[in-house]
Amino acid sequence: MKVLVLGCGEMGTSAIEDVYHYGEFDEIIVGTRNEKKAMQVLDTCKEKNVKTRAVKINVNRFTELVNLMKEADVVVNCVGPNYKYEVSIARAAIQAKVDLVDINDDYETTYEMLELDKAARHAGILIILGMGASPGVNNILVRAAADQLDKIEKIHTAWVMSGTDPGGLALSYHLLYSLSGRALTYQNGKMIEVNSFIDGKEKIEFPEPVGEMDVYHIGHPEPITLSRVFKGVQYVDDKATFNPPMINDWILYLGKMIRDAAGPVKLNSMKIDVMDFAASYLHQQCKSIKNIPHEGALRVKVEGCKNGKKRSVFFSSSARIASGTGIPSAIGAIMLARNEIDKKGVLPPEACIDPQDFIFEIVNRRNVAKLNGWIEG
């Protein structure tokens, strides 16, 4: 079996290391524009009898990408930002007829990806959509909670990201693109529009070292996919904040600057794309923050009924962003390679991943995150 990992940033590196240490692949191929970085990562993967190679590729070159994908049995997409590359990479996987796991967390792109479901099923492949931390781990924990109930009424997901652990530059593009303006939440059977980091303020207790934080509605895919998978649910939200919360304000301010810009900005007499400038500025500002824990956290709450009585099931966890995002995508690829998932089409994790198997892999086998769970009457 061969696995192709696209991207070699922080998320991609975690995925590469995980498929090497925990997968049963005969060959690991890394497709990236930074061949030197990929070789450095693969140089650490020499203990096992696994072939490794790095291939320099521009994912915008569709035919080249399709041909590379045809060499693999499963593909992990860690190229970002998702709104730029996600859909075209998925189309390449459909043409190559190869299973794909991605870490998409853009809600607008999620709608585009779901429209590829018929084409993916016709190609006989599965695209696991949003197999990171949030969405991803969040969604699978919702499935685990929902399995404890007879009826699901409300689903709440929430997360905190540490400003001292900002990921790669691509993540800053995503934050400004998806989290700086309108957001969607699901209420009374329909999607409604809200404002990121403004509406829906709620105080939530997260596991240590994060603690209690105020969270807000944000533009993320969870309400879209969870409301589709869990039929009859009346309410689904996804709320978030950054630690420290001033990063929320930076995202809102820079996002408005991008939307209001009439063209490039001038910096030292040079013209620079306003998104490029804002993303770089946000990334550098986050990297300069001190005295904040590196760990982020997430929490899900599913409300419903069990044996005719009201019950709420909770899960919470904490981890670093690179491992918390890259490793779930690797687990998805490994499960596909083991033929542990038999579905086809474009599906979110909550629709195709067995939660018990996943929790064993990420918590017990890898010890990536600490997991808490409880039920309240």
Residue pairs with C-beta under 8 A, 6 or more apart in sequence:
1 24
1 25
1 26
1 27
1 73
1 74
1 337
2 25
2 26
2 27
2 28
2 29
2 71
2 72
2 73
3 19
3 23
3 25
3 27
3 28
3 29
3 72
3 73
3 74
3 75
3 76
3 333
3 337
4 29
4 30
4 31
4 68
4 69
4 71
4 72
4 74
4 75
4 76
5 12
5 15
5 16
5 19
5 28
5 29
5 30
5 31
5 75
5 76
5 78
6 12
6 31
6 32
6 57
6 59
6 75
6 76
6 77
6 78
6 79
6 89
7 31
7 32
7 77
7 78
7 79
7 80
8 16
8 30
8 32
8 34
8 37
8 38
8 41
8 54
8 78
9 78
9 80
9 167
9 168
9 170
10 167
10 168
10 321
10 322
10 326
11 78
11 80
11 103
11 132
11 167
11 168
11 322
11 325
11 326
11 329
12 30
12 32
12 76
12 78
12 79
12 326
13 41
13 322
13 326
14 322
14 323
14 325
14 326
14 327
14 330
15 76
15 78
15 326
15 327
15 329
15 330
15 333
16 28
16 30
16 38
16 41
16 42
16 45
16 330
17 41
17 44
17 45
18 326
18 327
18 330
18 331
18 334
18 366
19 25
19 28
19 76
19 330
19 333
19 334
20 28
20 45
20 48
20 50
20 52
22 330
22 331
22 334
22 361
22 365
22 366
23 330
23 333
23 334
23 337
24 334
24 337
24 338
25 50
25 337
26 50
26 51
27 50
27 51
27 52
27 53
28 42
28 45
28 50
28 51
28 52
28 53
29 52
29 53
29 54
29 55
29 68
29 71
29 72
30 38
30 41
30 42
30 52
30 53
30 54
30 55
31 55
31 57
31 59
31 65
31 68
32 38
32 54
32 55
32 56
32 57
33 56
33 57
33 58
35 54
35 55
35 56
38 54
39 54
42 52
42 53
42 54
45 52
55 68
57 64
57 65
57 68
58 64
59 65
59 79
59 85
59 88
59 89
59 92
60 85
60 88
62 88
62 91
62 92
65 89
65 92
66 92
66 95
66 96
67 96
69 75
69 92
69 93
69 96
69 98
70 96
70 97
70 98
72 98
73 98
73 99
73 337
74 98
74 99
74 100
74 101
74 333
74 336
74 337
75 93
75 98
75 99
75 100
75 101
75 333
76 100
76 101
76 102
76 329
76 330
76 332
76 333
77 85
77 86
77 89
77 90
77 100
77 101
77 102
77 103
77 329
78 102
78 103
78 326
78 329
79 85
79 89
79 170
80 103
80 168
80 170
80 171
80 173
80 174
81 106
81 170
81 171
81 173
81 174
81 177
82 102
82 103
82 104
82 105
82 106
82 109
82 174
83 106
83 108
83 109
83 173
83 174
83 177
83 178
84 173
86 102
86 104
86 106
86 109
86 112
86 113
87 109
87 112
87 113
87 116
89 100
89 102
90 100
90 102
90 113
90 116
90 120
90 127
90 346
91 116
91 119
93 99
93 100
93 120
93 125
93 127
94 116
94 119
94 120
94 123
94 125
94 127
95 123
97 123
97 124
97 125
98 125
99 125
99 126
99 127
99 333
99 336
100 125
100 126
100 127
100 128
101 127
101 128
101 131
101 329
101 332
101 333
101 336
102 127
102 128
102 129
102 130
102 131
102 329
103 130
103 131
103 132
103 136
103 325
103 326
103 328
103 329
104 110
104 113
104 129
104 130
104 132
104 135
104 221
105 130
105 132
105 134
105 135
105 174
105 178
105 220
105 221
106 174
106 177
106 178
106 221
107 178
107 183
107 184
107 219
107 220
107 221
107 223
107 224
108 178
110 129
110 130
110 221
110 224
110 225
111 224
113 127
113 129
113 346
114 129
114 224
114 225
114 228
114 346
116 127
116 346
117 345
117 346
117 347
118 345
120 126
120 127
120 344
120 345
120 346
121 344
121 345
124 344
125 344
126 336
126 341
126 343
126 344
126 345
126 347
126 352
127 345
127 346
127 347
128 332
128 336
128 341
128 347
128 348
128 349
128 352
128 353
129 221
129 225
129 346
129 347
129 348
129 349
130 136
130 139
130 221
130 225
130 348
130 349
131 328
131 329
131 331
131 332
131 349
131 353
132 324
132 325
132 326
132 328
132 329
133 159
133 296
133 298
133 319
133 321
133 324
133 325
133 328
134 157
134 159
134 220
134 222
134 238
134 240
134 298
135 220
135 221
135 222
135 225
135 348
135 349
136 325
136 328
136 329
136 349
137 298
137 317
137 324
137 328
137 362
137 369
138 157
138 159
138 222
138 238
138 298
138 300
139 157
139 222
139 225
139 226
139 348
139 349
139 350
140 349
140 350
140 353
140 355
140 358
140 359
141 298
141 300
141 315
141 317
141 355
142 155
142 157
142 226
142 230
142 300
142 302
142 350
143 349
143 350
143 353
143 355
144 315
144 355
144 356
144 359
144 373
145 300
145 301
145 302
145 313
145 314
145 315
145 373
146 152
146 155
146 230
146 302
146 304
146 313
147 355
148 302
148 306
148 311
148 313
148 375
149 302
149 304
149 305
149 306
149 311
149 313
150 304
150 305
150 306
150 307
151 232
151 304
151 305
152 230
152 232
152 233
152 302
152 303
152 304
153 233
153 234
153 235
153 303
153 304
153 305
154 233
154 234
154 235
154 236
154 301
154 302
154 303
154 304
155 226
155 230
155 233
155 235
155 236
155 237
155 300
155 301
155 302
155 303
156 236
156 237
156 239
156 300
156 301
156 302
156 303
157 222
157 226
157 236
157 237
157 238
157 239
157 298
157 299
157 300
158 202
158 204
158 206
158 215
158 238
158 239
158 240
158 298
158 299
158 300
159 215
159 238
159 239
159 240
159 296
159 297
159 298
159 299
160 206
160 210
160 213
160 215
160 240
160 241
160 242
160 243
160 296
160 297
160 298
161 240
161 242
161 243
161 296
161 321
162 242
162 243
162 292
162 293
162 294
162 295
162 296
162 321
163 242
163 243
163 244
163 247
163 286
163 289
163 292
164 286
164 287
164 289
164 290
164 292
164 293
164 294
165 294
165 295
165 296
165 320
165 321
165 322
166 172
166 283
166 286
166 287
166 321
167 321
167 322
167 325
169 279
169 280
169 283
171 283
171 321
172 279
172 280
172 282
172 283
172 286
173 275
173 279
175 251
175 282
176 251
176 254
176 255
176 258
176 275
176 278
176 279
176 282
177 275
178 218
178 219
178 220
179 196
179 197
179 218
179 219
179 220
179 240
179 251
179 255
180 196
180 251
180 252
180 254
180 255
180 256
180 258
180 259
181 195
181 196
181 219
181 255
181 256
181 259
182 193
182 194
182 195
182 196
182 219
183 193
183 194
183 195
183 196
183 199
183 217
183 218
183 219
183 220
184 191
184 192
184 193
184 194
184 219
184 223
184 224
185 191
185 192
185 194
185 200
185 217
185 223
185 236
185 237
185 238
186 192
186 223
186 224
186 226
186 227
186 233
186 235
186 236
186 237
187 234
187 235
188 234
188 235
189 234
191 223
191 224
191 227
194 200
194 217
195 217
196 216
196 217
196 218
196 219
196 251
196 252
197 216
197 217
197 218
197 241
197 248
197 249
197 251
197 252
198 216
198 217
198 252
199 216
199 217
200 215
200 216
200 217
200 237
200 239
201 214
201 215
201 216
202 214
202 215
202 216
202 239
203 212
203 213
203 214
203 215
204 212
204 213
204 214
204 215
204 239
204 299
205 211
205 212
206 212
206 213
206 297
206 298
206 299
206 316
206 318
207 297
207 299
207 316
207 317
207 318
207 370
207 372
208 318
209 293
209 295
209 318
210 243
210 293
210 295
210 296
210 297
210 318
213 241
213 243
213 245
214 241
214 245
215 239
215 240
215 241
216 239
216 240
216 241
216 248
217 237
217 238
217 239
218 238
218 239
218 240
220 238
220 240
221 238
221 348
222 236
222 237
222 238
223 236
223 237
223 238
225 348
225 350
225 351
226 233
226 236
226 348
226 350
227 233
227 236
229 348
229 350
229 351
230 236
230 350
241 248
242 248
242 251
243 292
243 293
243 296
244 289
244 292
247 282
247 285
247 286
250 282
250 285
251 282
254 278
254 281
254 282
255 278
257 274
257 278
258 274
258 275
258 278
261 274
263 274
264 271
264 272
264 273
264 274
265 271
265 272
265 274
265 277
266 272
267 277
294 320
295 318
295 319
295 320
296 318
296 319
296 320
296 321
296 324
297 316
297 317
297 318
297 319
298 316
298 317
298 318
299 314
299 315
299 316
299 317
300 314
300 315
300 316
301 312
301 313
301 314
302 312
302 313
303 310
303 311
303 312
304 310
304 311
304 312
304 313
305 311
309 377
310 377
311 375
311 376
311 377
312 375
312 376
313 373
313 374
313 375
314 372
314 373
314 374
314 375
314 376
315 371
315 372
315 373
316 371
316 372
316 373
317 369
317 370
317 371
317 372
318 369
318 370
319 368
319 369
319 370
323 368
324 368
324 369
327 362
327 366
327 368
328 349
328 358
328 362
331 358
331 361
331 362
332 349
332 353
334 361
335 341
335 353
335 357
335 358
340 354
340 357
341 352
341 353
343 351
343 352
349 358
359 371
362 368
362 369
363 369
363 370
363 371
